[in-house]
Amino acid sequence: MHILQPKHTKLKQDEVVKLLSKYNISLAQLPKISKEDPIIFDLNPQLGEVIKIERKTAEGSEDYFRVVI
């Protein structure tokens, strides 16, 4: 991973449930990321898993979420 790339991690199932209920959305409403994306290759992603992307900002960091397709 390159120093400028944001950190990518897989969410556990209970974290996914909390995320979806917090924003009152379904899994299908999350933005998508390809299983073949090189940035998540080492995470060994499975279809339907949620990836958390931690991007650094001037104020700290922001979290973004993607579902693997």
Summary of the structure (lengths in Angstrom):
residues: 69
radius of gyration: 12.2
end to end distance: 21.5
largest distance: 33.8
contacts: 147
relative contact order: 0.29
helix: 29%
strand: 33%
